């Protein structure tokens, strides 16, 4: 089985399972978030050596998990925004991969050698597509076709990509490729939720600024 096949198979299992716990909420969600926290911490202390890196990434993890729980607990438009944010990050990742493999433009940064300019562009394009996707499949009181969500899609994709590069930077310092092996084709927990952590924290901020509603 190729790495791409492993990646697709893992995604087909992990993504629906994650959404199941989020939609269930309550103790189901809490148990899921705690599981992610402990597994991610095992990765942190196993592969990273610098205490400042561990502290920063652990704080980032805690803030992101809290933000998810907070937005789910609020419900309504905040919950819908969270669901869209997760879908957007998935679309952004897929867009980056598809455009990067298809067009193969020049490298974007030395921090992440596989990241290309075409991949960055693809992430923005697919993030915008996510708006139409959630508008069709997600019953919501949010009008995702409002112009501000097109602007937010670009911002969230930018934040997701910046988050990806940030984790890649710390991995590069430690001279490691992946943070773990628990997710075949993806690596570890941090390899999968790198961009999402930053996006959901921003979602928490936007919620408290009443920008979502």
N, C-alpha and C positions, 0 to 999 in steps of 0.2 A: 504494500500500500504506500503510495506516494505521500509526501508531506502535505500536499494540497488536499488529497482525499481525507487524510486524518483531520485536517483543519475543518473541512466541511462537515464530516461526521460528528466531530466534537461540538461544533456550533449547533447542529441539528438537535443535539441532546441538551446542551447547556442553556441555550437561549430560551427555548420553551419552558424549561424547568425553572429558570430564574424568573420569568414572567409569572409562572404559576404561584410562586411564593409571594411575589409582589402583589398580585391580585388577591391572594388569600388574606394577606395582611396579618395583623395580630401576632400571636405566638409563632405562626408559620414563618412570617417575615423575620421576626426577631431571631429565631433559630437559624435561619438561612444566613443572616448578616453576621451572627456570631461565628458560624462555621467559616465564613469567608475571612473573618478577622483572625481566627486562630490559625487557619491554613496559611494565610498571607504572612502572619508573624513568624511561622515556622520557616517560610521561605526567606524572610528578611534576615533572621539570625543564622540561617544556614549558608547564604551566599554572599551577604554583605559584611564587610569587616569594619568599616569606619562607623563609629558611634554616631557622628553627626548625620550621616546618610540614613542610618537606621531610624534615628529620632525623627528626622524630617519626613521620611516615607511613612512611618507609623502614624505620625500626626495627620498627615494627608489622608491616610486610609481611614482613621477614626472620624475625621471631619466629613469625608464622603459617605461613609456608612450612616452617620448621624443624619446627613442631609437627605439620604434616601428615606430613612425612617420618618423624618420630619415631614417630607412632602407627601408620603403615603398617608400619614396620620391626619394631615390637614384635609385630604380628599379633594373632591371637586376639581376645579381648574388646575390646582397645584399637582394633583395626582396625574391628570391628563398631560400636563407639561412634562412631568417626570417620564412618563411612558414615551412621549415624543422624543425627549432628550436621549433616552436609551436607544430608540430606533434610529435617531439621527446619527449617533456615534457608530452604530453598526453600518449604516449606509455610508458614512464618511470613510470608514475603514475599507469597505468593499470598493468604493469609488477610487480610493487611493491605490488599491491593489490592481484593479482592472485597468485603469488608465496607465499606471506605472508599468505594467507588464505589456500593454498593447502599444503604447507610443514610445516608451523608453527614451525620454528626453534626458537632458543632463542631470547629474546628481544635484540634490538640493542642499545637502549639508554633510560634513564629515562625521557629525555626531551619529547619524543613522545612514550608513552607506547605501542602503537599499532604497532610501526615500528619494524620489525624483520630482522635478518641477511638474511633470505631467501628472504624477500621483497627487500632488498638492491641489492642482486644478481639478482633478477627478473627485477629490474629497469634497470640494465646494459644490460641484455639480450634483453629486449624489445627495448631499445634505439638503439641497433645494428640492430634489425629487422626493425626499422623505416627507415634505410638507403635503404634497399631493397624496402620498401613500396613506398618511394618518387621517387625512380628510376623508378618504374613501372607506377606511376600515375601522376607524376609532370613533364610536359614538361619543360626542363631546359637546360641552357648552362653549368650548373655545372655537372661534372662527380662525382656523389656522391659515386661511387664505388672506387674512388681514396683512397688509404690506409689512407691518412691523415684524411678523414672523419670518418673512424672507430675509430681513436684516438680521434677526436673531439667529437664523440658520447659519449664516456666514460667520457670525461671532462665535457660536457654539462649535462649529467645525474648526475654526481657527484655534479655539481653546483646546479642543480635543487633540488636534495635531501638535500643539505646543506641549500638552501633557505627555503625549507619546515621546516627543523629543527630550523632554525633561527626564523621564525614566530611562530613556536610552543613554542620556548623558551620564547618569549615575552608574548604569551598567558598564558603560565604556570605561569609567574611572576604575571600576573593580575588575575590568577585563573579563566580563562574563557575557555570554550571548543571551541566555534566558534566566529568569529568576527561579525556575523550577521545571518540573516535568509532569505535573499533575494533569495538565490539559494537553493531550496529544495534538501535535500540529501547531499549538499556540505557545506552549511553554508552561509558565506558572501563572498564578493569579494576577500578579502585577503586570505580566506581559499582556494579559487580556483586558484589564480594567484601567490601564494607564491613562488613556484619554478621558474615560468615563468619570474617573475620580474628580478631575478638574471641572468637568461639565456639570455634575450634580451639585458640587459646591457653589458654582456660579448660579445654578438653579435656586438654591437656598437663598442666596443674596437677592436675586431678582424677585423671589416670592415676598421677601420682607420689604422690598422697595415698591411692592404692588405693581410691578411692571408686567407680570404674567397676565393678570385679569384684565 
